Every structure is written in structure tokens, then in C-alpha cells.
Amino acid sequence: MAERRKFKKRFCKYCEQKVEFIDYKDLASLKFSLSERFKIMPRRLTGNCKRHQELVTVAIKRARQTALIPYIVDRKNVVENPFEIIK
Ligand SMILES: [Zn+2]
């Protein structure tokens, strides 16, 4: 699977950038942990550490509530890079 190969390296992106707080409005940082169908990527694929994965999960769920990212994506609307539509 192409999706799996993308996350071959196993390090936490957020630890690397020394991120202490993940803002739900910051979609650029959230998209690391979102699949093309806007599902939260599991930790085993992204390589996030447990602490940051929890921060990301909370941030994504908040972003969904504020309609920044969709809960579900229809089959018709699946595109290669969904973030191009948002911005
Ligand atoms: Zn981390």
C-alpha cells in the first residue's frame, strides 16, 4: 500500500519540531495525522509518540466539531490531496 510506505520512518514529527501544543486551527500540522479520507492515522503508521498522538486526536476532534475538517468523505469526493480544497 502506498499509504503505508509514506510512513516508513519511525519518529515522531511533533517531537522533532518540539511541538508542545497542537492547535486545532492549525490544519497544516494536523494533516500529518489525517488520511486522505480525513480519518485519524493510527500511531503505528505515523510514528507519533503516545503523548503527541493524544494531542493530535483531541485537536482533530475539535477541528471536526468546528467544521474545519469533515467527519466523513463521500466516495465521490475522495481526492488525492483533500487539503487543496480547504485552502
Ligand atoms: Zn512526540
PDB file of the backbone (N, CA, C, O) and the ligand in Angstrom, with CONECT records:
HET     ZN  A 101       1
ATOM      1  N   MET A   1       0.829  -1.203   0.000  1.00  0.00           N
ATOM      2  CA  MET A   1       0.000   0.000   0.000  1.00  0.00           C
ATOM      3  C   MET A   1       0.865   1.255   0.000  1.00  0.00           C
ATOM      4  O   MET A   1       1.843   1.361   0.739  1.00  0.00           O
ATOM      5  N   ALA A   2       0.484   2.180  -0.832  1.00  0.00           N
ATOM      6  CA  ALA A   2       1.254   3.414  -0.935  1.00  0.00           C
ATOM      7  C   ALA A   2       1.199   4.207   0.367  1.00  0.00           C
ATOM      8  O   ALA A   2       2.172   4.839   0.777  1.00  0.00           O
ATOM      9  N   GLU A   3       0.049   4.153   0.993  1.00  0.00           N
ATOM     10  CA  GLU A   3      -0.126   4.908   2.218  1.00  0.00           C
ATOM     11  C   GLU A   3       0.849   4.432   3.297  1.00  0.00           C
ATOM     12  O   GLU A   3       1.368   5.217   4.091  1.00  0.00           O
ATOM     13  N   ARG A   4       1.074   3.135   3.293  1.00  0.00           N
ATOM     14  CA  ARG A   4       1.938   2.575   4.315  1.00  0.00           C
ATOM     15  C   ARG A   4       3.397   2.967   4.083  1.00  0.00           C
ATOM     16  O   ARG A   4       4.148   3.226   5.023  1.00  0.00           O
ATOM     17  N   ARG A   5       3.769   3.003   2.822  1.00  0.00           N
ATOM     18  CA  ARG A   5       5.168   3.304   2.525  1.00  0.00           C
ATOM     19  C   ARG A   5       5.523   4.741   2.881  1.00  0.00           C
ATOM     20  O   ARG A   5       6.667   5.057   3.210  1.00  0.00           O
ATOM     21  N   LYS A   6       4.510   5.604   2.807  1.00  0.00           N
ATOM     22  CA  LYS A   6       4.750   7.011   3.103  1.00  0.00           C
ATOM     23  C   LYS A   6       5.266   7.206   4.537  1.00  0.00           C
ATOM     24  O   LYS A   6       5.983   8.166   4.820  1.00  0.00           O
ATOM     25  N   PHE A   7       4.900   6.301   5.418  1.00  0.00           N
ATOM     26  CA  PHE A   7       5.226   6.478   6.830  1.00  0.00           C
ATOM     27  C   PHE A   7       6.239   5.433   7.282  1.00  0.00           C
ATOM     28  O   PHE A   7       6.099   4.804   8.330  1.00  0.00           O
ATOM     29  N   LYS A   8       7.257   5.275   6.453  1.00  0.00           N
ATOM     30  CA  LYS A   8       8.206   4.208   6.781  1.00  0.00           C
ATOM     31  C   LYS A   8       9.062   4.571   7.979  1.00  0.00           C
ATOM     32  O   LYS A   8       9.269   3.759   8.881  1.00  0.00           O
ATOM     33  N   LYS A   9       9.556   5.800   7.979  1.00  0.00           N
ATOM     34  CA  LYS A   9      10.441   6.199   9.072  1.00  0.00           C
ATOM     35  C   LYS A   9       9.659   6.300  10.379  1.00  0.00           C
ATOM     36  O   LYS A   9       8.534   6.799  10.412  1.00  0.00           O
ATOM     37  N   ARG A  10      10.253   5.837  11.410  1.00  0.00           N
ATOM     38  CA  ARG A  10       9.555   5.773  12.693  1.00  0.00           C
ATOM     39  C   ARG A  10      10.111   6.821  13.644  1.00  0.00           C
ATOM     40  O   ARG A  10      10.945   6.520  14.499  1.00  0.00           O
ATOM     41  N   PHE A  11       9.656   8.020  13.492  1.00  0.00           N
ATOM     42  CA  PHE A  11       9.962   9.017  14.506  1.00  0.00           C
ATOM     43  C   PHE A  11       8.755   9.932  14.629  1.00  0.00           C
ATOM     44  O   PHE A  11       7.931  10.030  13.720  1.00  0.00           O
ATOM     45  N   CYS A  12       8.673  10.578  15.736  1.00  0.00           N
ATOM     46  CA  CYS A  12       7.532  11.464  15.983  1.00  0.00           C
ATOM     47  C   CYS A  12       7.821  12.817  15.357  1.00  0.00           C
ATOM     48  O   CYS A  12       8.787  13.486  15.725  1.00  0.00           O
ATOM     49  N   LYS A  13       6.969  13.223  14.398  1.00  0.00           N
ATOM     50  CA  LYS A  13       7.180  14.504  13.724  1.00  0.00           C
ATOM     51  C   LYS A  13       7.062  15.665  14.704  1.00  0.00           C
ATOM     52  O   LYS A  13       7.736  16.686  14.566  1.00  0.00           O
ATOM     53  N   TYR A  14       6.215  15.493  15.670  1.00  0.00           N
ATOM     54  CA  TYR A  14       5.966  16.592  16.596  1.00  0.00           C
ATOM     55  C   TYR A  14       7.094  16.725  17.610  1.00  0.00           C
ATOM     56  O   TYR A  14       7.433  17.834  18.022  1.00  0.00           O
ATOM     57  N   CYS A  15       7.681  15.588  18.016  1.00  0.00           N
ATOM     58  CA  CYS A  15       8.843  15.655  18.900  1.00  0.00           C
ATOM     59  C   CYS A  15      10.012  16.303  18.177  1.00  0.00           C
ATOM     60  O   CYS A  15      10.767  17.081  18.760  1.00  0.00           O
ATOM     61  N   GLU A  16      10.150  15.972  16.899  1.00  0.00           N
ATOM     62  CA  GLU A  16      11.254  16.508  16.122  1.00  0.00           C
ATOM     63  C   GLU A  16      11.181  18.035  16.043  1.00  0.00           C
ATOM     64  O   GLU A  16      12.199  18.721  16.133  1.00  0.00           O
ATOM     65  N   GLN A  17       9.963  18.554  15.873  1.00  0.00           N
ATOM     66  CA  GLN A  17       9.791  20.003  15.800  1.00  0.00           C
ATOM     67  C   GLN A  17       9.562  20.621  17.168  1.00  0.00           C
ATOM     68  O   GLN A  17       9.298  21.818  17.277  1.00  0.00           O
ATOM     69  N   LYS A  18       9.661  19.819  18.198  1.00  0.00           N
ATOM     70  CA  LYS A  18       9.479  20.258  19.592  1.00  0.00           C
ATOM     71  C   LYS A  18       8.140  20.980  19.786  1.00  0.00           C
ATOM     72  O   LYS A  18       8.075  22.066  20.360  1.00  0.00           O
ATOM     73  N   VAL A  19       7.090  20.348  19.295  1.00  0.00           N
ATOM     74  CA  VAL A  19       5.750  20.901  19.431  1.00  0.00           C
ATOM     75  C   VAL A  19       5.208  20.521  20.804  1.00  0.00           C
ATOM     76  O   VAL A  19       5.170  19.346  21.167  1.00  0.00           O
ATOM     77  N   GLU A  20       4.796  21.524  21.551  1.00  0.00           N
ATOM     78  CA  GLU A  20       4.249  21.247  22.880  1.00  0.00           C
ATOM     79  C   GLU A  20       2.726  21.261  22.879  1.00  0.00           C
ATOM     80  O   GLU A  20       2.090  20.597  23.698  1.00  0.00           O
ATOM     81  N   PHE A  21       2.148  22.017  21.959  1.00  0.00           N
ATOM     82  CA  PHE A  21       0.694  22.133  21.917  1.00  0.00           C
ATOM     83  C   PHE A  21       0.256  22.145  20.457  1.00  0.00           C
ATOM     84  O   PHE A  21       0.828  22.860  19.634  1.00  0.00           O
ATOM     85  N   ILE A  22      -0.739  21.365  20.150  1.00  0.00           N
ATOM     86  CA  ILE A  22      -1.222  21.294  18.776  1.00  0.00           C
ATOM     87  C   ILE A  22      -2.561  22.015  18.699  1.00  0.00           C
ATOM     88  O   ILE A  22      -3.530  21.632  19.354  1.00  0.00           O
ATOM     89  N   ASP A  23      -2.594  23.045  17.900  1.00  0.00           N
ATOM     90  CA  ASP A  23      -3.788  23.867  17.775  1.00  0.00           C
ATOM     91  C   ASP A  23      -4.751  23.226  16.785  1.00  0.00           C
ATOM     92  O   ASP A  23      -4.338  22.775  15.717  1.00  0.00           O
ATOM     93  N   TYR A  24      -6.026  23.187  17.135  1.00  0.00           N
ATOM     94  CA  TYR A  24      -6.989  22.570  16.217  1.00  0.00           C
ATOM     95  C   TYR A  24      -7.210  23.414  14.973  1.00  0.00           C
ATOM     96  O   TYR A  24      -7.732  22.915  13.976  1.00  0.00           O
ATOM     97  N   LYS A  25      -6.817  24.692  15.013  1.00  0.00           N
ATOM     98  CA  LYS A  25      -6.969  25.547  13.842  1.00  0.00           C
ATOM     99  C   LYS A  25      -5.796  25.395  12.873  1.00  0.00           C
ATOM    100  O   LYS A  25      -5.862  25.848  11.730  1.00  0.00           O
ATOM    101  N   ASP A  26      -4.739  24.761  13.333  1.00  0.00           N
ATOM    102  CA  ASP A  26      -3.551  24.615  12.508  1.00  0.00           C
ATOM    103  C   ASP A  26      -3.646  23.340  11.676  1.00  0.00           C
ATOM    104  O   ASP A  26      -3.130  22.288  12.054  1.00  0.00           O
ATOM    105  N   LEU A  27      -4.315  23.462  10.538  1.00  0.00           N
ATOM    106  CA  LEU A  27      -4.563  22.281   9.717  1.00  0.00           C
ATOM    107  C   LEU A  27      -3.283  21.741   9.100  1.00  0.00           C
ATOM    108  O   LEU A  27      -3.191  20.555   8.782  1.00  0.00           O
ATOM    109  N   ALA A  28      -2.300  22.609   8.931  1.00  0.00           N
ATOM    110  CA  ALA A  28      -1.052  22.152   8.313  1.00  0.00           C
ATOM    111  C   ALA A  28      -0.372  21.102   9.172  1.00  0.00           C
ATOM    112  O   ALA A  28       0.230  20.162   8.653  1.00  0.00           O
ATOM    113  N   SER A  29      -0.465  21.261  10.489  1.00  0.00           N
ATOM    114  CA  SER A  29       0.159  20.254  11.339  1.00  0.00           C
ATOM    115  C   SER A  29      -0.755  19.055  11.544  1.00  0.00           C
ATOM    116  O   SER A  29      -0.283  17.946  11.795  1.00  0.00           O
ATOM    117  N   LEU A  30      -2.059  19.274  11.437  1.00  0.00           N
ATOM    118  CA  LEU A  30      -2.969  18.146  11.631  1.00  0.00           C
ATOM    119  C   LEU A  30      -2.943  17.185  10.454  1.00  0.00           C
ATOM    120  O   LEU A  30      -3.218  15.996  10.611  1.00  0.00           O
ATOM    121  N   LYS A  31      -2.613  17.697   9.281  1.00  0.00           N
ATOM    122  CA  LYS A  31      -2.732  16.846   8.105  1.00  0.00           C
ATOM    123  C   LYS A  31      -1.699  15.724   8.088  1.00  0.00           C
ATOM    124  O   LYS A  31      -1.839  14.759   7.336  1.00  0.00           O
ATOM    125  N   PHE A  32      -0.658  15.851   8.919  1.00  0.00           N
ATOM    126  CA  PHE A  32       0.278  14.734   9.032  1.00  0.00           C
ATOM    127  C   PHE A  32      -0.433  13.487   9.535  1.00  0.00           C
ATOM    128  O   PHE A  32      -0.065  12.366   9.185  1.00  0.00           O
ATOM    129  N   SER A  33      -1.437  13.688  10.346  1.00  0.00           N
ATOM    130  CA  SER A  33      -2.082  12.558  11.008  1.00  0.00           C
ATOM    131  C   SER A  33      -3.460  12.257  10.443  1.00  0.00           C
ATOM    132  O   SER A  33      -4.240  11.525  11.052  1.00  0.00           O
ATOM    133  N   LEU A  34      -3.760  12.824   9.273  1.00  0.00           N
ATOM    134  CA  LEU A  34      -5.054  12.538   8.669  1.00  0.00           C
ATOM    135  C   LEU A  34      -4.856  11.769   7.369  1.00  0.00           C
ATOM    136  O   LEU A  34      -3.956  12.075   6.587  1.00  0.00           O
ATOM    137  N   SER A  35      -5.686  10.788   7.149  1.00  0.00           N
ATOM    138  CA  SER A  35      -5.616  10.068   5.887  1.00  0.00           C
ATOM    139  C   SER A  35      -6.340  10.875   4.817  1.00  0.00           C
ATOM    140  O   SER A  35      -6.887  11.940   5.102  1.00  0.00           O
ATOM    141  N   GLU A  36      -6.344  10.373   3.595  1.00  0.00           N
ATOM    142  CA  GLU A  36      -6.986  11.122   2.518  1.00  0.00           C
ATOM    143  C   GLU A  36      -8.506  11.142   2.673  1.00  0.00           C
ATOM    144  O   GLU A  36      -9.190  11.934   2.026  1.00  0.00           O
ATOM    145  N   ARG A  37      -9.018  10.286   3.516  1.00  0.00           N
ATOM    146  CA  ARG A  37     -10.445  10.334   3.835  1.00  0.00           C
ATOM    147  C   ARG A  37     -10.705  11.005   5.184  1.00  0.00           C
ATOM    148  O   ARG A  37     -11.765  10.830   5.786  1.00  0.00           O
ATOM    149  N   PHE A  38      -9.741  11.758   5.635  1.00  0.00           N
ATOM    150  CA  PHE A  38      -9.854  12.519   6.880  1.00  0.00           C
ATOM    151  C   PHE A  38     -10.052  11.630   8.098  1.00  0.00           C
ATOM    152  O   PHE A  38     -10.691  12.033   9.070  1.00  0.00           O
ATOM    153  N   LYS A  39      -9.516  10.452   8.047  1.00  0.00           N
ATOM    154  CA  LYS A  39      -9.531   9.637   9.251  1.00  0.00           C
ATOM    155  C   LYS A  39      -8.217   9.862   9.987  1.00  0.00           C
ATOM    156  O   LYS A  39      -7.196  10.202   9.388  1.00  0.00           O
ATOM    157  N   ILE A  40      -8.268   9.669  11.271  1.00  0.00           N
ATOM    158  CA  ILE A  40      -7.051   9.850  12.058  1.00  0.00           C
ATOM    159  C   ILE A  40      -6.143   8.645  11.820  1.00  0.00           C
ATOM    160  O   ILE A  40      -6.547   7.494  11.984  1.00  0.00           O
ATOM    161  N   MET A  41      -4.924   8.940  11.435  1.00  0.00           N
ATOM    162  CA  MET A  41      -3.997   7.849  11.170  1.00  0.00           C
ATOM    163  C   MET A  41      -3.559   7.205  12.482  1.00  0.00           C
ATOM    164  O   MET A  41      -3.316   7.899  13.469  1.00  0.00           O
ATOM    165  N   PRO A  42      -3.461   5.898  12.489  1.00  0.00           N
ATOM    166  CA  PRO A  42      -3.020   5.245  13.727  1.00  0.00           C
ATOM    167  C   PRO A  42      -1.539   5.493  13.975  1.00  0.00           C
ATOM    168  O   PRO A  42      -0.774   5.790  13.058  1.00  0.00           O
ATOM    169  N   ARG A  43      -1.169   5.365  15.204  1.00  0.00           N
ATOM    170  CA  ARG A  43       0.191   5.683  15.624  1.00  0.00           C
ATOM    171  C   ARG A  43       1.208   4.767  14.958  1.00  0.00           C
ATOM    172  O   ARG A  43       2.344   5.171  14.710  1.00  0.00           O
ATOM    173  N   ARG A  44       0.807   3.545  14.671  1.00  0.00           N
ATOM    174  CA  ARG A  44       1.765   2.623  14.069  1.00  0.00           C
ATOM    175  C   ARG A  44       2.148   3.044  12.657  1.00  0.00           C
ATOM    176  O   ARG A  44       3.185   2.615  12.150  1.00  0.00           O
ATOM    177  N   LEU A  45       1.325   3.882  12.004  1.00  0.00           N
ATOM    178  CA  LEU A  45       1.669   4.355  10.666  1.00  0.00           C
ATOM    179  C   LEU A  45       2.400   5.692  10.702  1.00  0.00           C
ATOM    180  O   LEU A  45       3.347   5.906   9.945  1.00  0.00           O
ATOM    181  N   THR A  46       1.964   6.579  11.571  1.00  0.00           N
ATOM    182  CA  THR A  46       2.579   7.902  11.576  1.00  0.00           C
ATOM    183  C   THR A  46       3.877   7.906  12.361  1.00  0.00           C
ATOM    184  O   THR A  46       4.749   8.732  12.094  1.00  0.00           O
ATOM    185  N   GLY A  47       4.029   7.012  13.315  1.00  0.00           N
ATOM    186  CA  GLY A  47       5.209   7.007  14.155  1.00  0.00           C
ATOM    187  C   GLY A  47       5.171   8.049  15.254  1.00  0.00           C
ATOM    188  O   GLY A  47       6.190   8.312  15.894  1.00  0.00           O
ATOM    189  N   ASN A  48       4.023   8.640  15.480  1.00  0.00           N
ATOM    190  CA  ASN A  48       3.905   9.599  16.570  1.00  0.00           C
ATOM    191  C   ASN A  48       4.086   8.892  17.914  1.00  0.00           C
ATOM    192  O   ASN A  48       3.771   7.712  18.068  1.00  0.00           O
ATOM    193  N   CYS A  49       4.596   9.644  18.865  1.00  0.00           N
ATOM    194  CA  CYS A  49       4.681   9.085  20.213  1.00  0.00           C
ATOM    195  C   CYS A  49       3.282   9.167  20.837  1.00  0.00           C
ATOM    196  O   CYS A  49       2.394   9.837  20.310  1.00  0.00           O
ATOM    197  N   LYS A  50       3.108   8.486  21.947  1.00  0.00           N
ATOM    198  CA  LYS A  50       1.779   8.384  22.539  1.00  0.00           C
ATOM    199  C   LYS A  50       1.253   9.743  22.967  1.00  0.00           C
ATOM    200  O   LYS A  50       0.078  10.059  22.783  1.00  0.00           O
ATOM    201  N   ARG A  51       2.146  10.543  23.544  1.00  0.00           N
ATOM    202  CA  ARG A  51       1.733  11.846  24.054  1.00  0.00           C
ATOM    203  C   ARG A  51       1.225  12.733  22.903  1.00  0.00           C
ATOM    204  O   ARG A  51       0.177  13.371  23.013  1.00  0.00           O
ATOM    205  N   HIS A  52       1.980  12.759  21.813  1.00  0.00           N
ATOM    206  CA  HIS A  52       1.572  13.621  20.713  1.00  0.00           C
ATOM    207  C   HIS A  52       0.372  13.069  19.966  1.00  0.00           C
ATOM    208  O   HIS A  52      -0.447  13.831  19.453  1.00  0.00           O
ATOM    209  N   GLN A  53       0.263  11.761  19.904  1.00  0.00           N
ATOM    210  CA  GLN A  53      -0.905  11.188  19.236  1.00  0.00           C
ATOM    211  C   GLN A  53      -2.187  11.606  19.960  1.00  0.00           C
ATOM    212  O   GLN A  53      -3.204  11.893  19.329  1.00  0.00           O
ATOM    213  N   GLU A  54      -2.122  11.636  21.275  1.00  0.00           N
ATOM    214  CA  GLU A  54      -3.304  12.055  22.034  1.00  0.00           C
ATOM    215  C   GLU A  54      -3.615  13.520  21.785  1.00  0.00           C
ATOM    216  O   GLU A  54      -4.778  13.901  21.655  1.00  0.00           O
ATOM    217  N   LEU A  55      -2.571  14.346  21.719  1.00  0.00           N
ATOM    218  CA  LEU A  55      -2.789  15.760  21.416  1.00  0.00           C
ATOM    219  C   LEU A  55      -3.404  15.927  20.034  1.00  0.00           C
ATOM    220  O   LEU A  55      -4.315  16.731  19.836  1.00  0.00           O
ATOM    221  N   VAL A  56      -2.888  15.152  19.082  1.00  0.00           N
ATOM    222  CA  VAL A  56      -3.398  15.233  17.716  1.00  0.00           C
ATOM    223  C   VAL A  56      -4.852  14.788  17.661  1.00  0.00           C
ATOM    224  O   VAL A  56      -5.677  15.412  16.993  1.00  0.00           O
ATOM    225  N   THR A  57      -5.158  13.713  18.361  1.00  0.00           N
ATOM    226  CA  THR A  57      -6.526  13.198  18.354  1.00  0.00           C
ATOM    227  C   THR A  57      -7.509  14.233  18.891  1.00  0.00           C
ATOM    228  O   THR A  57      -8.570  14.455  18.308  1.00  0.00           O
ATOM    229  N   VAL A  58      -7.149  14.858  20.000  1.00  0.00           N
ATOM    230  CA  VAL A  58      -8.021  15.886  20.566  1.00  0.00           C
ATOM    231  C   VAL A  58      -8.177  17.042  19.591  1.00  0.00           C
ATOM    232  O   VAL A  58      -9.277  17.559  19.395  1.00  0.00           O
ATOM    233  N   ALA A  59      -7.062  17.445  18.981  1.00  0.00           N
ATOM    234  CA  ALA A  59      -7.097  18.582  18.059  1.00  0.00           C
ATOM    235  C   ALA A  59      -7.958  18.269  16.841  1.00  0.00           C
ATOM    236  O   ALA A  59      -8.711  19.125  16.376  1.00  0.00           O
ATOM    237  N   ILE A  60      -7.851  17.047  16.324  1.00  0.00           N
ATOM    238  CA  ILE A  60      -8.634  16.690  15.148  1.00  0.00           C
ATOM    239  C   ILE A  60     -10.115  16.641  15.490  1.00  0.00           C
ATOM    240  O   ILE A  60     -10.953  17.083  14.703  1.00  0.00           O
ATOM    241  N   LYS A  61     -10.439  16.109  16.654  1.00  0.00           N
ATOM    242  CA  LYS A  61     -11.849  16.037  17.033  1.00  0.00           C
ATOM    243  C   LYS A  61     -12.431  17.423  17.245  1.00  0.00           C
ATOM    244  O   LYS A  61     -13.596  17.673  16.935  1.00  0.00           O
ATOM    245  N   ARG A  62     -11.612  18.323  17.777  1.00  0.00           N
ATOM    246  CA  ARG A  62     -12.082  19.714  17.914  1.00  0.00           C
ATOM    247  C   ARG A  62     -12.270  20.345  16.539  1.00  0.00           C
ATOM    248  O   ARG A  62     -13.249  21.050  16.296  1.00  0.00           O
ATOM    249  N   ALA A  63     -11.336  20.089  15.659  1.00  0.00           N
ATOM    250  CA  ALA A  63     -11.422  20.653  14.306  1.00  0.00           C
ATOM    251  C   ALA A  63     -12.672  20.143  13.592  1.00  0.00           C
ATOM    252  O   ALA A  63     -13.294  20.869  12.816  1.00  0.00           O
ATOM    253  N   ARG A  64     -13.030  18.895  13.860  1.00  0.00           N
ATOM    254  CA  ARG A  64     -14.252  18.362  13.257  1.00  0.00           C
ATOM    255  C   ARG A  64     -15.479  19.075  13.801  1.00  0.00           C
ATOM    256  O   ARG A  64     -16.399  19.408  13.054  1.00  0.00           O
ATOM    257  N   GLN A  65     -15.485  19.302  15.090  1.00  0.00           N
ATOM    258  CA  GLN A  65     -16.650  19.972  15.685  1.00  0.00           C
ATOM    259  C   GLN A  65     -16.809  21.384  15.159  1.00  0.00           C
ATOM    260  O   GLN A  65     -17.928  21.878  15.015  1.00  0.00           O
ATOM    261  N   THR A  66     -15.692  22.032  14.875  1.00  0.00           N
ATOM    262  CA  THR A  66     -15.774  23.384  14.352  1.00  0.00           C
ATOM    263  C   THR A  66     -15.826  23.406  12.829  1.00  0.00           C
ATOM    264  O   THR A  66     -15.670  24.460  12.211  1.00  0.00           O
ATOM    265  N   ALA A  67     -16.046  22.238  12.227  1.00  0.00           N
ATOM    266  CA  ALA A  67     -16.253  22.114  10.778  1.00  0.00           C
ATOM    267  C   ALA A  67     -15.035  22.522   9.968  1.00  0.00           C
ATOM    268  O   ALA A  67     -15.165  22.895   8.802  1.00  0.00           O
ATOM    269  N   LEU A  68     -13.867  22.458  10.564  1.00  0.00           N
ATOM    270  CA  LEU A  68     -12.660  22.745   9.793  1.00  0.00           C
ATOM    271  C   LEU A  68     -12.290  21.556   8.912  1.00  0.00           C
ATOM    272  O   LEU A  68     -11.796  21.725   7.797  1.00  0.00           O
ATOM    273  N   ILE A  69     -12.532  20.365   9.420  1.00  0.00           N
ATOM    274  CA  ILE A  69     -12.327  19.169   8.613  1.00  0.00           C
ATOM    275  C   ILE A  69     -13.593  18.312   8.711  1.00  0.00           C
ATOM    276  O   ILE A  69     -14.276  18.331   9.734  1.00  0.00           O
ATOM    277  N   PRO A  70     -13.903  17.569   7.658  1.00  0.00           N
ATOM    278  CA  PRO A  70     -15.147  16.795   7.674  1.00  0.00           C
ATOM    279  C   PRO A  70     -15.037  15.527   8.520  1.00  0.00           C
ATOM    280  O   PRO A  70     -13.948  14.996   8.737  1.00  0.00           O
ATOM    281  N   TYR A  71     -16.179  15.064   8.985  1.00  0.00           N
ATOM    282  CA  TYR A  71     -16.216  13.790   9.703  1.00  0.00           C
ATOM    283  C   TYR A  71     -16.055  12.642   8.716  1.00  0.00           C
ATOM    284  O   TYR A  71     -15.263  11.725   8.931  1.00  0.00           O
ATOM    285  N   ILE A  72     -16.822  12.710   7.633  1.00  0.00           N
ATOM    286  CA  ILE A  72     -16.791  11.636   6.647  1.00  0.00           C
ATOM    287  C   ILE A  72     -16.578  12.249   5.273  1.00  0.00           C
ATOM    288  O   ILE A  72     -16.868  13.424   5.048  1.00  0.00           O
ATOM    289  N   VAL A  73     -16.073  11.442   4.369  1.00  0.00           N
ATOM    290  CA  VAL A  73     -15.879  11.874   2.989  1.00  0.00           C
ATOM    291  C   VAL A  73     -16.635  10.891   2.105  1.00  0.00           C
ATOM    292  O   VAL A  73     -16.458   9.678   2.208  1.00  0.00           O
ATOM    293  N   ASP A  74     -17.471  11.429   1.246  1.00  0.00           N
ATOM    294  CA  ASP A  74     -18.208  10.579   0.314  1.00  0.00           C
ATOM    295  C   ASP A  74     -17.247   9.954  -0.684  1.00  0.00           C
ATOM    296  O   ASP A  74     -16.155  10.462  -0.937  1.00  0.00           O
ATOM    297  N   ARG A  75     -17.676   8.873  -1.220  1.00  0.00           N
ATOM    298  CA  ARG A  75     -16.837   8.195  -2.197  1.00  0.00           C
ATOM    299  C   ARG A  75     -16.566   9.095  -3.409  1.00  0.00           C
ATOM    300  O   ARG A  75     -15.482   9.062  -3.991  1.00  0.00           O
ATOM    301  N   LYS A  76     -17.546   9.878  -3.769  1.00  0.00           N
ATOM    302  CA  LYS A  76     -17.390  10.769  -4.917  1.00  0.00           C
ATOM    303  C   LYS A  76     -16.327  11.825  -4.660  1.00  0.00           C
ATOM    304  O   LYS A  76     -15.597  12.235  -5.562  1.00  0.00           O
ATOM    305  N   ASN A  77     -16.258  12.257  -3.396  1.00  0.00           N
ATOM    306  CA  ASN A  77     -15.429  13.417  -3.094  1.00  0.00           C
ATOM    307  C   ASN A  77     -13.986  13.065  -2.719  1.00  0.00           C
ATOM    308  O   ASN A  77     -13.192  13.950  -2.398  1.00  0.00           O
ATOM    309  N   VAL A  78     -13.658  11.806  -2.761  1.00  0.00           N
ATOM    310  CA  VAL A  78     -12.292  11.424  -2.403  1.00  0.00           C
ATOM    311  C   VAL A  78     -11.331  11.928  -3.470  1.00  0.00           C
ATOM    312  O   VAL A  78     -11.482  11.633  -4.655  1.00  0.00           O
ATOM    313  N   VAL A  79     -10.357  12.681  -3.033  1.00  0.00           N
ATOM    314  CA  VAL A  79      -9.362  13.217  -3.952  1.00  0.00           C
ATOM    315  C   VAL A  79      -7.982  12.893  -3.403  1.00  0.00           C
ATOM    316  O   VAL A  79      -7.832  12.430  -2.272  1.00  0.00           O
ATOM    317  N   GLU A  80      -7.003  13.143  -4.215  1.00  0.00           N
ATOM    318  CA  GLU A  80      -5.637  12.777  -3.825  1.00  0.00           C
ATOM    319  C   GLU A  80      -5.157  13.627  -2.653  1.00  0.00           C
ATOM    320  O   GLU A  80      -4.614  13.103  -1.680  1.00  0.00           O
ATOM    321  N   ASN A  81      -5.355  14.917  -2.749  1.00  0.00           N
ATOM    322  CA  ASN A  81      -4.923  15.813  -1.669  1.00  0.00           C
ATOM    323  C   ASN A  81      -6.103  16.676  -1.218  1.00  0.00           C
ATOM    324  O   ASN A  81      -6.353  17.729  -1.805  1.00  0.00           O
ATOM    325  N   PRO A  82      -6.817  16.253  -0.205  1.00  0.00           N
ATOM    326  CA  PRO A  82      -8.024  16.985   0.201  1.00  0.00           C
ATOM    327  C   PRO A  82      -7.725  18.375   0.749  1.00  0.00           C
ATOM    328  O   PRO A  82      -8.620  19.219   0.792  1.00  0.00           O
ATOM    329  N   PHE A  83      -6.497  18.631   1.166  1.00  0.00           N
ATOM    330  CA  PHE A  83      -6.207  19.927   1.760  1.00  0.00           C
ATOM    331  C   PHE A  83      -6.127  21.037   0.732  1.00  0.00           C
ATOM    332  O   PHE A  83      -6.148  22.220   1.073  1.00  0.00           O
ATOM    333  N   GLU A  84      -6.033  20.646  -0.534  1.00  0.00           N
ATOM    334  CA  GLU A  84      -6.055  21.696  -1.561  1.00  0.00           C
ATOM    335  C   GLU A  84      -7.425  22.330  -1.652  1.00  0.00           C
ATOM    336  O   GLU A  84      -7.548  23.497  -2.024  1.00  0.00           O
ATOM    337  N   ILE A  85      -8.459  21.573  -1.316  1.00  0.00           N
ATOM    338  CA  ILE A  85      -9.816  22.102  -1.384  1.00  0.00           C
ATOM    339  C   ILE A  85     -10.063  23.081  -0.244  1.00  0.00           C
ATOM    340  O   ILE A  85     -10.708  24.114  -0.423  1.00  0.00           O
ATOM    341  N   ILE A  86      -9.542  22.740   0.927  1.00  0.00           N
ATOM    342  CA  ILE A  86      -9.805  23.557   2.109  1.00  0.00           C
ATOM    343  C   ILE A  86      -9.226  24.965   1.937  1.00  0.00           C
ATOM    344  O   ILE A  86      -9.875  25.964   2.246  1.00  0.00           O
ATOM    345  N   LYS A  87      -7.997  25.016   1.441  1.00  0.00           N
ATOM    346  CA  LYS A  87      -7.335  26.309   1.352  1.00  0.00           C
ATOM    347  C   LYS A  87      -7.552  27.004   0.027  1.00  0.00           C
ATOM    348  O   LYS A  87      -7.047  28.107  -0.181  1.00  0.00           O
TER     349      LYS A  87
HETATM  350 ZN    ZN A 101       6.087  13.128  20.131  1.00  0.00          ZN2+
END
